[in-house]
Amino acid sequence: DSDIAYITYLSSSAEVLVEDSVIAVAGPLANLAIACFALLLYFNPKRSVTGKMLLMLLMVVSFVSFGVNVLPFPPGDGYYIWYHLI
């Protein structure tokens, strides 16, 4: 029997704090960083075709994850980001 721990972040107030938005930026930035790193590796001339296909898959998944992550719907990261931008 293994115990699984789930951690959720809930602010103590009903208002969205600036700290919530700053923390929420980390998710989309991580997606962009992974996609950009894979893009840099993709253009290595010694890369095999299989390697390029896997890197392209990683780029597509990372960019799509970024797009979903910035959607302004709660409880996603985009909600907290857009709340303070608008």
Phi, psi and chi 1 to 4 in degrees:
 res  aa     phi    psi   chi1   chi2   chi3   chi4
   1 ASP       -  119.7 -174.7   33.3      -      -
   2 SER  -110.2  141.0   64.3      -      -      -
   3 ASP   -92.3  134.8  -64.6  -31.5      -      -
   4 ILE  -115.6  131.7  -61.6  174.5      -      -
   5 ALA  -106.6  132.5      -      -      -      -
   6 TYR  -113.8  130.5  -66.3   98.0      -      -
   7 ILE  -114.9  127.1  -61.3  172.8      -      -
   8 THR  -122.9  152.0   58.9      -      -      -
   9 TYR  -109.4  119.0  176.1   76.6      -      -
  10 LEU  -126.4  129.3  -63.8  173.4      -      -
  11 SER   -74.5  148.7  179.7      -      -      -
  12 SER   -74.8  -12.5   58.6      -      -      -
  13 SER  -115.5  161.5   66.5      -      -      -
  14 ALA   -76.3  -18.3      -      -      -      -
  15 GLU   -80.9  144.5  173.2 -175.9  -21.6      -
  16 VAL   -81.5  119.7  176.1      -      -      -
  17 LEU   -86.8  158.6  -56.5  173.9      -      -
  18 VAL   -61.3  -37.3  174.8      -      -      -
  19 GLU   -61.3  -35.5  -68.6   84.0   11.9      -
  20 ASP   -61.8  -42.3  -63.2  -24.7      -      -
  21 SER   -68.4  -39.6  -62.4      -      -      -
  22 VAL   -64.6  -41.7  171.5      -      -      -
  23 ILE   -65.6  -38.9  -67.4  168.7      -      -
  24 ALA   -67.8  -22.5      -      -      -      -
  25 VAL   -67.8  -24.9  168.5      -      -      -
  26 ALA   -61.7  -37.7      -      -      -      -
  27 GLY   -62.3  -56.8      -      -      -      -
  28 PRO   -62.3  -35.9  -24.7   32.9      -      -
  29 LEU   -65.7  -35.8  -75.8 -178.1      -      -
  30 ALA   -64.9  -40.4      -      -      -      -
  31 ASN   -61.8  -44.1  -67.3  130.1      -      -
  32 LEU   -65.7  -39.3  -80.6 -179.7      -      -
  33 ALA   -63.6  -43.1      -      -      -      -
  34 ILE   -64.1  -43.8  -68.3  168.8      -      -
  35 ALA   -64.1  -42.5      -      -      -      -
  36 CYS   -67.9  -38.3  -69.6      -      -      -
  37 PHE   -64.3  -43.1 -176.2   68.1      -      -
  38 ALA   -64.9  -35.5      -      -      -      -
  39 LEU   -64.9  -41.1 -175.3   64.1      -      -
  40 LEU   -63.2  -43.3  -71.8  173.9      -      -
  41 LEU   -67.9  -28.9  -67.4  176.1      -      -
  42 TYR   -61.3  -35.6 -179.7   81.6      -      -
  43 PHE   -87.5   13.7  -72.1  108.0      -      -
  44 ASN   -70.5  122.3 -177.3   -8.4      -      -
  45 PRO   -66.3  -19.4   15.8  -22.5      -      -
  46 LYS   -89.5    2.7  -63.6  178.8 -176.2  176.2
  47 ARG   -72.3  137.1 -176.2   84.9   45.5 -141.8
  48 SER   -74.9  166.7   68.3      -      -      -
  49 VAL   -64.2  -40.8  173.7      -      -      -
  50 THR   -63.9  -42.3  -54.8      -      -      -
  51 GLY   -61.3  -41.3      -      -      -      -
  52 LYS   -65.8  -38.1  -76.0 -170.5  174.2 -164.3
  53 MET   -65.6  -41.2  -73.6  174.1   33.3      -
  54 LEU   -67.1  -39.3  -70.1  172.6      -      -
  55 LEU   -66.5  -38.6  -74.1  169.2      -      -
  56 MET   -63.7  -41.0 -177.4   61.6   69.4      -
  57 LEU   -61.5  -43.5  177.9   64.5      -      -
  58 LEU   -62.4  -41.1 -179.4   61.8      -      -
  59 MET   -63.8  -46.2  -78.1 -174.5  -76.9      -
  60 VAL   -62.9  -46.0  168.2      -      -      -
  61 VAL   -62.9  -41.0  167.6      -      -      -
  62 SER   -67.3  -42.3  -64.9      -      -      -
  63 PHE   -68.1  -38.3  -81.0  124.4      -      -
  64 VAL   -66.6  -41.0  168.7      -      -      -
  65 SER   -61.7  -38.9  -65.2      -      -      -
  66 PHE   -61.2  -46.3  170.1   78.4      -      -
  67 GLY   -60.9  -41.8      -      -      -      -
  68 VAL   -70.0  -36.2  170.2      -      -      -
  69 ASN   -66.1  -27.3 -123.5  -15.6      -      -
  70 VAL   -97.0    5.9  -65.2      -      -      -
  71 LEU   -65.9  136.5  -69.6  174.8      -      -
  72 PRO   -84.5   48.4   30.4  -34.9      -      -
  73 PHE  -118.3  134.5  -55.6  113.4      -      -
  74 PRO   -68.7  148.7   16.6  -20.1      -      -
  75 PRO   -96.6   21.8   37.1  -35.7      -      -
  76 GLY   -70.6  166.8      -      -      -      -
  77 ASP   -62.2  -36.5  -69.4  -24.8      -      -
  78 GLY   -60.2  -32.1      -      -      -      -
  79 TYR   -60.4  -46.5  173.3   75.2      -      -
  80 TYR   -69.5  -36.8  -63.7  101.6      -      -
  81 ILE   -67.4  -50.4  -64.7  168.2      -      -
  82 TRP   -69.0  -27.1  -72.9  104.6      -      -
  83 TYR   -58.0  -41.3 -176.6   88.6      -      -
  84 HIS   -92.2  -12.9  -80.8   95.0      -      -
  85 LEU   -81.5  -29.4  -73.1  177.5      -      -
  86 ILE  -100.9      -  -64.8  178.8      -      -
